[in-house]
Amino acid sequence: MEKKLYYLPVYYDTAFSYDITGELNFFIACFEAYADIEVSRILEPACGSGRLLLPLAERGYHVLGYDISEEMVAYTRDKIAQVGLNGRAEVVLGDMRTREFKETFDAALNLLNTIGYLLSDADILRHFKAVSRSLRRGGIYIVELACAPAHPRTQEQPEDTWTAERDGVTVQTTWHTERYDYARKRKYNICKMHVMDGIQKKQFMFIEPHILRLWFAEDVKRLSAAGGFVLKAIYNQGFDRIPLDAPLNGELGNLYFVLKKE
């Protein structure tokens, strides 16, 4: 099947063009609270269309992102050039499983459960080790993901649908989970995107399956520790801190795990 969602950067960028000011402020607060070093250089694995990379650069950070999609990398490079941030922002090709850098960074960010596309323990561990080797000691890695629901579910879940419009392009996106496989630690999702492009005078729709890791809190803690990190804090989407020993499940929504290289 032809891949769509992460290979149509203009429409992806429109769909996910919501205000991230609150998240940016939260990340900066985490840099100050948990990093032992001043954060000036940031690494963003799977940076996509640069929705986080560019705002961070505009706030004065030096940011390097990487992505496996050549289309996303080309699109984000153009965005960086258009806003004159070539001296502060850079994007390159890279696979989360293996990409690491000789340069050292002070912090890293991985959002929207993008790390969930790494399905096996081996690949997740490789990723954590690669990021750890790219960070300075005392730096932090903030990872956003959702844990498995408290009770096994096999039936289809309610849809999450939203519409975004920008520069003559309207994108309606629907994302829902068809089923959970607790034994294999898999979550089976469907993404449906309806694009109405007033500039190109076209519209189309596609439906695409996505298989993601079904996370359990003990796996996040175990694999990040084996990869060179210490879990320092967990926050919910309202940026409220959750005790490290609290039960974590999907009913809490996406969670931010603050990991530290010590």
C-alpha positions as MATLAB code, in Angstrom:
seq = 'MEKKLYYLPVYYDTAFSYDITGELNFFIACFEAYADIEVSRILEPACGSGRLLLPLAERGYHVLGYDISEEMVAYTRDKIAQVGLNGRAEVVLGDMRTREFKETFDAALNLLNTIGYLLSDADILRHFKAVSRSLRRGGIYIVELACAPAHPRTQEQPEDTWTAERDGVTVQTTWHTERYDYARKRKYNICKMHVMDGIQKKQFMFIEPHILRLWFAEDVKRLSAAGGFVLKAIYNQGFDRIPLDAPLNGELGNLYFVLKKE';
ca = [
       0.000    0.000    0.000;
       1.257    3.486   -0.871;
       2.111    5.491    2.237;
       0.257    8.767    2.579;
       0.109   10.488    5.960;
       3.830   11.119    6.465;
       4.595   11.552    2.767;
       2.197   14.419    2.023;
       3.879   17.147    4.089;
       1.729   20.111    3.057;
      -1.470   18.399    4.160;
       0.104   16.827    7.236;
       1.413   20.251    8.267;
      -2.044   21.755    7.855;
      -3.734   18.973    9.828;
      -1.365   19.402   12.789;
      -1.112   23.200   12.722;
      -2.671   23.797   16.135;
      -1.243   26.220   18.712;
       1.652   24.641   20.642;
       2.510   27.631   22.841;
       1.540   25.757   25.998;
       3.733   22.800   25.077;
       6.697   25.037   24.271;
       6.435   26.763   27.636;
       6.191   23.367   29.346;
       9.292   22.025   27.583;
      11.311   25.107   28.473;
      10.209   24.752   32.109;
      11.370   21.116   32.021;
      14.746   22.154   30.602;
      15.195   24.494   33.553;
      13.884   22.058   36.158;
      15.522   18.771   35.145;
      18.593   19.377   32.983;
      21.901   19.778   34.795;
      23.206   21.870   31.925;
      21.987   24.933   30.103;
      19.874   23.804   27.172;
      20.816   25.513   23.928;
      21.016   22.628   21.427;
      17.987   20.393   20.903;
      17.584   17.164   18.929;
      14.184   16.167   17.538;
      13.862   12.601   16.232;
      11.075   12.145   13.650;
      10.583   15.904   13.377;
       8.043   15.678   10.557;
       7.054   19.020    9.047;
       8.933   21.067   11.648;
       5.885   22.114   13.685;
       8.058   22.065   16.835;
      11.492   22.559   15.312;
      10.817   26.012   13.873;
       9.113   27.566   16.948;
      11.987   26.369   19.150;
      14.506   27.935   16.762;
      12.488   31.161   16.818;
      12.870   31.159   20.605;
      16.652   31.105   20.256;
      17.511   27.395   20.460;
      19.690   25.589   17.946;
      17.575   22.661   16.763;
      18.412   19.679   14.575;
      15.613   17.390   13.462;
      15.633   14.217   11.469;
      12.940   12.226    9.714;
      12.702    9.044    7.666;
      10.496   10.693    5.027;
      12.432   12.414    2.243;
       9.321   14.437    1.449;
       9.088   15.738    5.013;
      12.790   16.631    5.091;
      12.606   18.567    1.814;
       9.449   20.380    2.898;
      10.881   21.341    6.287;
      14.122   22.564    4.740;
      12.085   24.883    2.547;
      10.166   26.177    5.578;
      13.412   26.849    7.441;
      14.813   28.809    4.495;
      11.604   30.778    3.971;
      11.612   32.121    7.531;
      15.359   32.740    7.595;
      16.281   30.216   10.300;
      19.074   28.387    8.484;
      21.544   29.348   11.186;
      19.416   27.889   13.982;
      17.396   25.038   12.490;
      18.486   22.061   10.397;
      16.796   18.890    9.211;
      18.349   15.692    7.847;
      17.274   12.189    6.888;
      17.361    9.607    9.633;
      15.788    6.454   11.048;
      14.832    6.503   14.752;
      16.304    3.043   15.228;
      19.844    3.977   14.288;
      20.393    7.728   13.810;
      22.908    9.277   16.167;
      25.254   12.229   15.949;
      28.839   13.052   16.757;
      27.664   16.437   17.975;
      26.191   16.496   21.452;
      22.826   17.974   22.336;
      21.466   19.254   25.625;
      17.906   17.974   25.210;
      15.750   15.909   22.853;
      12.013   15.752   22.178;
       9.821   13.014   20.698;
       6.102   13.802   20.633;
       2.679   12.456   19.601;
       3.669    8.844   20.326;
       5.928    8.853   17.280;
       8.212    6.489   19.180;
       5.307    4.036   19.013;
       6.242    3.174   15.439;
       9.138    1.215   16.924;
       7.384   -2.064   17.673;
      10.019   -4.349   19.155;
      11.958   -4.057   22.403;
      15.168   -4.341   20.384;
      14.355   -1.365   18.158;
      13.131    0.753   21.076;
      16.310    0.012   22.995;
      18.452    0.869   19.960;
      16.636    4.177   19.717;
      17.122    5.078   23.375;
      20.817    4.233   23.151;
      21.236    6.303   19.980;
      19.579    9.343   21.581;
      21.560    8.868   24.789;
      24.837    8.832   22.866;
      23.781   12.066   21.146;
      23.079   13.876   24.446;
      25.463   15.484   26.884;
      25.523   14.068   30.391;
      22.849   15.818   32.432;
      20.685   16.425   29.366;
      17.063   15.334   29.136;
      14.822   13.506   26.685;
      11.066   14.237   26.774;
       8.946   11.484   25.216;
       5.176   11.726   24.748;
       3.122    8.536   24.567;
      -0.033    6.875   25.903;
      -0.052    3.663   27.933;
      -2.439    0.761   27.360;
      -5.985    1.028   28.733;
      -6.466   -0.486   32.176;
      -8.721   -3.222   30.819;
      -8.217   -5.149   27.559;
     -10.358   -3.929   24.701;
     -10.971   -5.736   21.467;
     -13.824   -3.703   20.039;
     -13.407   -0.656   17.814;
     -12.944    2.593   19.744;
     -14.615    6.009   19.198;
     -13.182    8.172   16.440;
     -11.177   11.339   17.035;
     -11.970   13.787   14.220;
     -10.752   17.340   13.682;
     -10.639   19.863   10.841;
      -7.851   22.349   10.117;
      -7.681   25.075    7.479;
      -4.732   27.126    6.276;
      -3.783   29.023    3.111;
      -6.729   27.741    1.094;
      -6.295   24.120    2.187;
      -8.797   22.320    4.419;
      -7.956   18.934    5.927;
     -10.350   16.781    7.924;
      -8.513   14.045    9.810;
     -10.018   11.062   11.603;
      -7.917    8.793   13.790;
      -9.228    5.829   15.716;
      -8.078    2.574   17.235;
      -9.637   -0.557   15.773;
      -8.289   -2.972   18.354;
      -5.629   -3.701   20.947;
      -3.443   -6.805   21.019;
      -2.193   -7.070   24.587;
      -0.264  -10.290   23.984;
       1.815   -8.873   21.112;
       1.797   -5.303   22.473;
       0.272   -3.819   19.349;
      -2.331   -1.124   18.741;
      -4.080   -1.154   15.368;
      -5.184    2.267   14.138;
      -6.845    3.731   11.078;
      -6.132    7.236    9.771;
      -8.610    8.796    7.356;
      -7.796   12.134    5.766;
     -10.056   14.199    3.514;
      -8.135   16.940    1.700;
      -9.783   19.912    0.001;
      -7.052   21.919   -1.715;
      -8.422   25.205   -3.016;
      -5.027   26.237   -4.388;
      -4.479   23.118   -6.488;
      -8.214   22.860   -7.231;
      -8.441   19.260   -6.124;
      -9.784   17.117   -3.343;
      -9.192   13.521   -2.350;
      -9.470   11.139    0.586;
      -7.327    8.267    1.766;
      -7.599    5.631    4.475;
      -4.385    4.208    5.889;
      -3.675    1.621    8.629;
      -1.058    2.314   11.299;
       0.340   -0.282   13.696;
       1.841    1.161   16.870;
       3.439   -0.169   20.009;
       0.970   -0.790   22.840;
       2.839    0.736   25.747;
       2.942   -0.499   29.316;
       4.538    1.695   31.965;
       6.999   -0.992   33.001;
       8.242   -1.271   29.401;
       8.843    2.472   29.125;
      10.774    2.488   32.399;
      12.712   -0.716   31.671;
      13.774    0.136   28.129;
      14.640    3.773   28.818;
      16.775    2.697   31.793;
      18.569    0.077   29.696;
      19.115    2.772   27.066;
      20.956    5.055   29.474;
      18.221    7.189   31.041;
      16.736    7.791   34.489;
      13.035    8.613   34.668;
      12.763   11.935   36.504;
       9.108   12.941   36.054;
       5.792   12.177   34.346;
       3.226   14.808   33.340;
      -0.237   14.617   31.832;
      -1.635   16.722   28.993;
      -2.619   19.441   31.448;
       1.063   19.597   32.501;
       0.229   18.289   35.972;
       2.886   16.084   37.521;
       2.007   12.454   38.184;
       3.825   10.439   40.900;
       6.442    8.099   39.460;
       4.861    5.121   41.212;
       1.275    5.934   40.183;
      -0.583    3.404   37.997;
      -0.374    4.540   34.384;
      -3.009    3.619   31.821;
      -4.644    4.836   28.654;
      -7.440    6.550   30.542;
      -4.882    9.217   31.520;
      -4.367   10.149   27.858;
      -0.972   10.988   26.422;
       1.771   11.409   29.009;
       5.104   13.220   28.932;
       8.001   11.133   30.302;
      11.015   13.246   31.310;
      14.154   11.124   31.006;
      17.627   12.212   32.065;
      21.052   11.063   30.964;
      23.169   10.753   34.104;
];
